[in-house]
């Protein structure tokens, strides 16, 4: 699994997914939740798609900073501003 390059996963509301186990991931489709941890450790991640994004601050500051990310796609985001977009 360490060599995995693409992952699409739905939050089952119970399991923790530690993304440090996927250091070579290039593309990822997820529902961001507290059970998604260490997403920023995916150093090769270039495309991130987030479904049903919810932020307590109603902006993009809850998305971990990912250095190589060049494409961020949000479906049904619950945001009021794009604060935090400069980190990408």
N, C-alpha and C positions, 0 to 999 in steps of 0.2 A: 504493500500500500504506500510505502514511502515514495515510490516513483510515479504516483498518480498525478495526472496532469489536468483532468477535468472532473468536477464533482458537482452534482445537482442533488440537493437534499432538502426534505421538508422537515420542519420542527415537529417532533412527536410529543412535545411538551413534557418529556421526562428525562431523556438521555442527554448527557453532556458530550459535545463533540469538540475535541481538542485538535485544532488545526495545526499545531506544531508537529503532528504526525504526517503532515502533507507538505513538506518544504518545497516541493517542485511543482505545486499546483499552479496552473496558468489561468484557468477559467473556473469560476464558481458561481452557482445559482443557489441562493439560500433565503431563508427567513431569518433575519437577524434577531437573536434573543439572548438572554443572559446565559443560556446553555451553550452558546457558541463562544468558545474561548480561543485565544491566541491566534486570531485571524491575521494579525499583523506579522506573524512569523512565517507567512507564506511569501517569501522573498521574491518569487518569480511570478506572482499573481499580477496579471495585466488586465483582466476583465472580471468585474464583480457585478452580479445582478442580484438585487435584493427585492424580495416580494413582501408586500404589506409592511413596509418600514414604518415603525413607530418610534418616536423620539420624545423623551420627557421634555426636552427643550424646544421641540418642534422645528429643529434644524438638522444639519448634517454632522454635528459635533459628536454624536454617539457612534459614528462609523470609525473604526480604527484606521489610523494612518497607514497606508500601504505604499511604499516608495515607488514601485514600478507600475502602479495602477495607471492605465491610460484610458480605461473605459469603465464608467460607473453608470449602471442602469437601475432605476428605481421604478417599480410597479406599485401603484396605489400607495404612494408615500403620504404619511400624515405629517406634513411639515408646513410651516408658515413662512419660512425664509430659507435662503441658501447659505446662511452663516456656516462656516466650516468648510466650504467648497475649496478654499485656497490651499488646503492641505493636500489636495489631489492634483 
